């Protein structure tokens, strides 16, 4: 085995399952910190924590090769006052807790990756946003990201290298946005959404997992890292690639006014679809990370070839 222990805080969601699947054959023990008990699956074990107080789960961090913090309420909801508070609380409090306990440990995790969000950048249709020159946006989603990253970086952990991984939209067959868009395409609603000019900064789930290992092994890399494929794609082109891959020649478009109505019905926010996220992974590229999937059309074809 290459690694002794990988810890995934809040790891029972979609990305946590992707990471656990990636590491399970090369790691002696994968620990998932969760509020809900789950049966062990081979070397993948769940330890209960509440994300707010220390407890027996602390032992799992001792000498860990990697800690990945995935905690946070799903933002696919209406931004009511109650949901806003929980979205922030569920990210900031566990992050502060992990920082506090790691700072006091004699043998803390070697690397701590906090998975944040590429939505921190402004709505961008004019130029890509990288880690150095990217402009931070405004609004609730951006405020969440700011407070999340502040909680992460404000605690000194001299024995643990820290990376804030600004993750794009993760594409995979089993969960996340891809199967939902696929359903639209198959039902004939796979046209552009809004004006279709907004960029999608995406990443194939296998690159999302592989880059965490690459970051763990490349000890000179730290700080803020954009985790997106190098070629963002406009919404209208992404939907076209999906239709082509499915052999469906036409898809009805969804104008912004219709998306606003639909978002209210299904209790989500139209921003999740209409914001233009044009994010460039400059640090990954400059430091030599090689993407498995750099073009959306190739990623889509690969995902559709997977049998589930």
C-alpha positions in Angstrom: 0.0 0.0 0.0 1.2 3.5 -0.8 -0.5 5.3 2.0 -1.3 4.4 5.7 -4.4 6.5 6.2 -6.6 9.0 4.4 -9.3 10.9 6.3 -12.4 12.3 4.6 -14.3 14.7 6.9 -17.9 14.8 5.7 -17.0 12.1 3.2 -20.4 10.4 2.6 -21.4 12.8 -0.2 -20.7 12.3 -3.9 -17.2 13.6 -4.0 -16.3 11.7 -0.8 -17.5 8.5 -2.5 -15.3 9.3 -5.5 -12.3 9.9 -3.3 -12.9 6.8 -1.2 -13.2 4.7 -4.4 -10.0 6.2 -5.8 -7.8 5.6 -2.7 -9.2 2.3 -1.4 -6.8 0.1 -3.4 -3.7 2.1 -2.5 -4.4 2.9 1.2 -4.4 0.7 4.2 -7.3 2.6 5.9 -9.8 5.2 4.8 -11.6 7.0 7.6 -14.8 8.9 6.9 -15.9 11.3 9.6 -19.7 11.5 9.5 -22.7 12.4 11.7 -24.3 9.1 10.6 -23.1 5.6 11.2 -22.3 3.4 8.2 -21.2 -0.2 8.0 -17.5 -0.7 7.1 -16.8 -1.6 3.5 -13.5 -3.3 3.4 -10.9 -0.8 4.5 -13.3 2.1 4.4 -14.5 2.9 7.9 -16.9 5.5 9.3 -16.3 7.3 12.6 -19.0 9.4 14.2 -18.3 13.1 14.8 -20.6 16.2 15.0 -18.2 18.6 13.3 -18.4 20.9 16.3 -16.5 19.3 19.2 -13.4 17.1 19.7 -13.9 13.4 20.6 -12.5 9.9 19.9 -12.4 10.8 16.1 -9.2 12.8 16.9 -7.2 9.6 16.9 -7.9 9.1 13.2 -6.0 12.3 12.3 -2.8 11.1 14.1 -0.2 10.4 11.4 -2.6 10.6 8.6 -1.1 11.0 5.1 -4.0 13.3 4.0 -7.1 15.0 5.4 -9.7 16.1 3.0 -12.5 18.3 4.4 -15.7 18.0 2.4 -18.1 19.3 5.0 -21.0 21.6 4.1 -24.7 21.7 3.4 -25.6 21.2 -0.2 -26.1 24.6 -1.9 -28.7 23.1 -4.2 -31.5 24.8 -2.2 -33.4 28.0 -1.9 -31.4 30.7 -0.1 -33.8 31.2 2.8 -32.5 32.8 5.9 -32.4 29.5 7.7 -30.6 27.8 4.8 -28.1 30.6 4.5 -27.1 30.2 8.1 -26.8 26.5 7.8 -24.7 26.7 4.6 -22.2 28.9 6.4 -22.3 27.2 9.7 -21.8 23.7 8.2 -18.6 24.9 6.5 -17.1 27.3 8.9 -17.5 25.4 12.2 -16.0 22.1 11.1 -13.1 23.9 9.4 -12.3 25.9 12.6 -12.6 22.7 14.7 -10.1 20.8 12.4 -7.7 23.7 12.5 -7.8 24.0 16.2 -7.2 20.3 16.9 -4.5 20.0 14.2 -2.6 22.9 15.6 -2.3 21.1 18.9 -1.2 17.7 17.6 2.3 16.4 17.8 1.8 14.2 14.7 -0.9 15.8 12.6 -1.9 15.0 9.0 0.9 15.8 6.6 -1.5 17.5 4.2 -4.9 19.1 4.7 -7.0 19.8 1.6 -10.1 22.0 2.2 -12.5 21.5 -0.8 -14.0 25.0 -1.3 -15.6 26.3 -4.5 -14.5 28.0 -7.8 -17.7 30.0 -7.6 -15.7 32.5 -5.4 -14.7 34.3 -8.6 -16.9 36.9 -10.3 -19.3 36.2 -13.2 -16.8 36.1 -16.0 -17.5 36.0 -19.8 -14.6 38.2 -20.8 -11.5 36.4 -19.5 -10.5 33.4 -17.3 -10.0 33.8 -13.6 -6.8 32.2 -12.2 -5.4 32.1 -8.7 -3.2 35.2 -9.0 -5.2 37.6 -11.1 -8.7 36.3 -10.6 -11.3 38.8 -9.3 -13.4 37.8 -6.3 -17.1 38.3 -6.9 -19.9 39.5 -4.7 -23.1 38.1 -3.3 -24.1 35.3 -0.9 -22.2 32.4 -2.6 -19.0 34.4 -2.7 -19.5 35.5 1.0 -19.8 31.8 1.9 -16.5 31.0 0.1 -14.7 34.0 1.7 -15.7 33.0 5.2 -14.9 29.3 4.5 -11.4 30.1 3.3 -10.8 32.6 6.1 -11.7 29.9 8.7 -9.2 27.6 6.9 -6.2 29.9 6.6 -6.6 31.9 9.8 -5.4 29.0 11.9 -1.7 28.3 11.9 -0.8 24.6 11.4 3.0 24.7 11.0 3.3 20.9 10.7 0.5 20.5 8.2 0.6 21.8 4.6 -2.7 23.4 3.6 -4.4 23.7 0.3 -7.8 25.4 -0.4 -9.0 23.5 -3.5 -11.4 25.7 -5.4 -13.4 22.9 -7.1 -15.3 23.3 -10.3 -18.4 21.3 -11.2 -17.5 17.7 -10.8 -18.8 15.5 -13.7 -19.6 11.8 -13.1 -22.3 9.3 -14.0 -23.7 8.4 -10.6 -24.4 11.8 -9.0 -23.9 15.5 -9.1 -25.0 17.7 -12.0 -24.3 15.3 -14.9 -27.1 12.8 -14.4 -29.6 15.6 -14.0 -28.5 17.3 -17.2 -28.6 13.9 -18.9 -32.2 13.4 -17.9 -33.0 16.8 -19.5 -31.3 15.8 -22.7 -33.1 12.5 -23.0 -36.4 14.2 -22.4 -35.8 16.7 -25.2 -34.9 19.7 -23.0 -31.2 19.6 -23.7 -30.9 23.0 -25.3 -29.0 26.1 -24.0 -29.9 27.4 -20.6 -30.4 31.2 -20.3 -28.5 32.8 -23.2 -26.1 29.9 -23.2 -23.0 32.1 -23.2 -22.2 31.5 -19.5 -19.1 29.4 -19.0 -19.0 26.1 -17.1 -15.8 25.3 -15.3 -15.9 21.6 -14.9 -13.7 18.7 -13.9 -14.0 14.9 -14.6 -14.4 13.1 -11.3 -11.2 11.1 -12.0 -9.2 14.2 -12.3 -10.8 15.6 -9.2 -9.5 12.5 -7.3 -6.1 12.2 -9.0 -5.2 15.8 -8.4 -5.6 15.4 -4.6 -3.0 12.6 -4.7 -0.8 14.8 -7.0 -1.1 17.7 -4.5 -0.2 15.3 -1.6 3.0 14.2 -3.4 4.1 17.6 -4.6 5.3 19.2 -1.4 6.1 22.6 -2.8 2.5 23.3 -3.7 0.3 25.0 -1.2 -2.3 27.7 -0.7 -5.2 28.4 -3.1 -5.5 26.0 -6.1 -8.1 26.1 -8.8 -9.4 22.5 -9.5 -11.0 22.8 -12.9 -10.2 21.4 -16.3 -8.0 23.7 -18.4 -10.8 24.4 -21.0 -14.0 25.8 -19.7 -16.9 25.6 -22.1 -20.0 27.7 -22.7 -23.3 26.3 -21.6 -24.7 26.1 -25.2 -21.7 24.1 -26.3 -21.7 21.8 -23.3 -25.4 20.9 -23.9 -24.6 20.4 -27.6 -21.8 18.0 -26.7 -24.2 16.1 -24.5 -26.8 15.8 -27.2 -24.2 14.6 -29.7 -22.9 12.0 -27.3 -26.4 10.8 -26.8 -27.4 10.9 -30.5 -30.1 13.4 -29.9 -30.1 16.1 -32.6 -32.3 18.7 -30.9 -33.0 20.1 -27.4 -35.5 22.7 -26.4 -33.8 25.8 -24.8 -34.6 27.0 -21.3 -34.7 30.8 -21.2 -33.8 32.7 -18.0 -37.4 33.5 -17.1 -38.3 29.8 -17.3 -35.3 28.8 -15.2 -36.3 31.3 -12.5 -39.8 29.7 -12.3 -38.4 26.2 -12.4 -35.9 27.0 -9.7 -38.7 28.1 -7.4 -40.6 25.0 -8.0 -37.7 22.6 -7.3 -36.5 24.8 -4.4 -33.1 25.8 -5.8 -31.4 29.0 -7.1 -31.1 29.9 -10.8 -27.6 31.3 -10.1 -26.3 27.7 -10.0 -27.1 27.5 -13.7 -26.8 31.1 -15.0 -23.6 32.3 -13.4 -20.6 32.3 -15.7 -17.7 30.5 -14.1 -14.6 30.8 -16.3 -11.8 29.5 -14.1 -8.3 28.6 -15.1 -6.2 26.0 -13.1 -3.0 28.0 -13.6 -1.1 26.5 -10.6 -1.9 22.9 -11.5 -0.8 23.5 -15.1 2.4 25.5 -14.2 3.5 22.8 -11.7 3.1 19.9 -14.1 -0.3 18.3 -13.4 -1.4 16.3 -16.5 -5.2 16.2 -16.9 -6.8 13.0 -18.0 -9.6 15.0 -19.5 -9.0 18.5 -20.7 -11.9 18.8 -23.2 -15.6 18.6 -22.2 -16.6 16.5 -25.2 -14.1 13.8 -24.3 -15.1 13.8 -20.6 -18.8 13.5 -21.6 -18.1 10.5 -23.9 -16.1 8.8 -21.2 -18.8 9.3 -18.6 -21.5 8.0 -20.9 -19.5 4.9 -21.6 -19.6 3.9 -17.9 -22.2 1.3 -17.0 -23.9 1.8 -13.6 
